[in-house]
Amino acid sequence: MLFDPLYAFVFAGLFSPGPNVILVTSSGARFGLRRTLPHIAGIVVGVGVTSGLTALGVGALLMSMPGLTFALRLAAAGWILWMAWVLFMSTRRPQVAAHARPMRFHEAVLFQWVTPKVWAIALAAASGYAAGLPPMQEAARLAAAFSGINLFVCFFWTLAGTALAWLLTTPARWRAFTTVMAALLAASAGMVFL
């Protein structure tokens, strides 16, 4: 087979707007590509680990425990709402803006483990696009696909945010941008319960 359909599925799932896309776009606009690199690396590693674990059956195990699944969804929604609030306030209060920074590597890794979109895409990929390999090879295949594709996705959206910064030349435009991005991020918190 020349093309594995897994790659198209993973690309479509990860490229579409969600918390990671919104966060790296905002970070690119606010801090630039270089300062966003640890955030990108954390997403790439976290998504790879999450998808690899899913291929080993951890995702299915988590989904079989409704209480734990609900707790993870609450944690994800809370974290997303907090990040949306910080982003919203970043251009409204000088003390918040003074302490603003891109997400750190370990924060981005951990965020992947409570992001239902990542788990859902990984579960669907593990069940729908398995290659029939031994479990460890299947986990490595899925982790490599998710990490490799997400590296491209994160760079694309970060660079899009960096390009947007050239248009955000006034405080009013920055406020409008951060308001829209914070609202989109907050809306994605509700999607964790779907």
PyMOL commands that set and color helices and strands:
alter all, ss='L'
color gray80, all
select helices_A, chain A and resi 5-15+19-55+58-63+66-89+94-98+105-113+116-128+135-165+171-191
alter helices_A, ss='H'
color red, helices_A
deselect
rebuild
show_as cartoon
